[in-house]
């Protein structure tokens, strides 16, 4: 007895949609960004652990996100560094405003 499985076009697993997550690459059909999964992976989580934390995402989608990152590493690292810098700037601004009110 053989099992027939549907093949998946991995090229359709990651998408950029204007207006969704600022147009950053994300798992198609979800709001989970490649950046989010890459950061978890960089913190030491395995793809299996990441998929377990996001039960609506299949393990293959996690691997597709990691493959996308590695194929576009320079661009992704630049975008992630810019996001980190903006986040740090906003945090510092908030701290200054909070200190000024005290």
C-alpha positions as CSV (number, residue, x, y, z in Angstrom):
1,X,0.0,0.0,0.0
2,X,1.5,3.3,-1.0
3,X,0.6,6.7,0.4
4,X,0.0,9.6,-2.0
5,X,1.1,12.9,-0.7
6,X,0.7,16.3,-2.2
7,X,3.9,18.0,-3.1
8,X,4.6,21.5,-1.8
9,X,6.2,24.3,-3.8
10,X,8.6,25.8,-1.3
11,X,8.9,28.9,-3.3
12,X,5.4,29.8,-2.2
13,X,6.0,29.3,1.5
14,X,7.6,32.7,2.1
15,X,6.1,36.0,0.8
16,X,6.3,39.7,1.1
17,X,3.0,41.5,1.1
18,X,2.7,45.2,1.1
19,X,0.7,46.3,4.2
20,X,1.4,43.1,6.1
21,X,4.2,43.3,8.6
22,X,5.6,46.3,6.7
23,X,6.3,44.2,3.7
24,X,8.9,42.1,5.5
25,X,9.2,38.4,4.4
26,X,6.8,36.2,6.3
27,X,5.4,32.7,6.3
28,X,2.6,32.8,3.7
29,X,-0.8,32.8,5.2
30,X,0.4,33.9,8.6
31,X,1.7,37.0,10.3
32,X,4.9,35.3,11.4
33,X,8.0,37.0,10.0
34,X,11.1,35.3,8.8
35,X,13.0,37.7,11.1
36,X,11.1,36.4,14.2
37,X,12.0,32.8,13.4
38,X,15.6,33.6,12.6
39,X,16.0,35.5,15.9
40,X,14.7,32.4,17.8
41,X,17.1,30.2,15.9
42,X,20.0,32.6,16.6
43,X,19.1,32.4,20.3
44,X,19.7,28.7,20.2
45,X,16.3,27.2,19.5
46,X,16.1,24.3,17.1
47,X,13.7,24.4,14.2
48,X,11.7,21.6,16.0
49,X,11.4,23.8,19.1
50,X,10.4,26.8,17.1
51,X,7.7,24.8,15.3
52,X,6.4,23.5,18.7
53,X,6.1,27.1,20.0
54,X,4.1,28.1,16.8
55,X,1.7,25.2,16.4
56,X,0.0,26.8,13.4
57,X,3.4,26.7,11.5
58,X,4.7,23.4,10.1
59,X,8.3,22.4,10.6
60,X,8.8,22.7,6.8
61,X,7.8,26.3,7.0
62,X,10.4,27.0,9.7
63,X,13.1,25.4,7.5
64,X,11.8,27.5,4.5
65,X,12.2,30.7,6.6
66,X,15.7,29.7,7.6
67,X,16.6,28.8,4.0
68,X,15.2,32.2,2.9
69,X,17.3,33.9,5.5
70,X,20.5,32.1,4.5
71,X,19.8,32.8,0.8
72,X,19.3,36.5,1.6
73,X,21.6,36.9,4.6
74,X,23.2,40.2,3.8
75,X,19.9,41.9,3.1
76,X,18.2,40.3,6.1
77,X,21.0,41.2,8.5
78,X,21.0,44.8,7.3
79,X,17.2,45.0,7.8
80,X,17.4,43.4,11.2
81,X,20.1,45.7,12.3
82,X,18.1,48.7,11.2
83,X,15.1,47.4,13.1
84,X,17.2,46.9,16.2
85,X,18.6,50.4,15.9
86,X,15.1,51.9,15.6
87,X,13.9,49.9,18.5
88,X,16.8,51.1,20.6
89,X,16.2,54.7,19.6
90,X,12.5,54.5,20.5
91,X,13.4,52.9,23.9
92,X,15.9,55.6,24.7
93,X,13.4,58.3,23.7
94,X,10.8,56.7,26.0
95,X,13.3,56.5,28.9
96,X,14.2,60.2,28.4
97,X,10.6,61.2,28.4
98,X,9.8,59.1,31.5
99,X,12.8,60.6,33.3
100,X,11.8,64.2,32.3
101,X,8.3,63.6,33.8
102,X,9.7,62.3,37.1
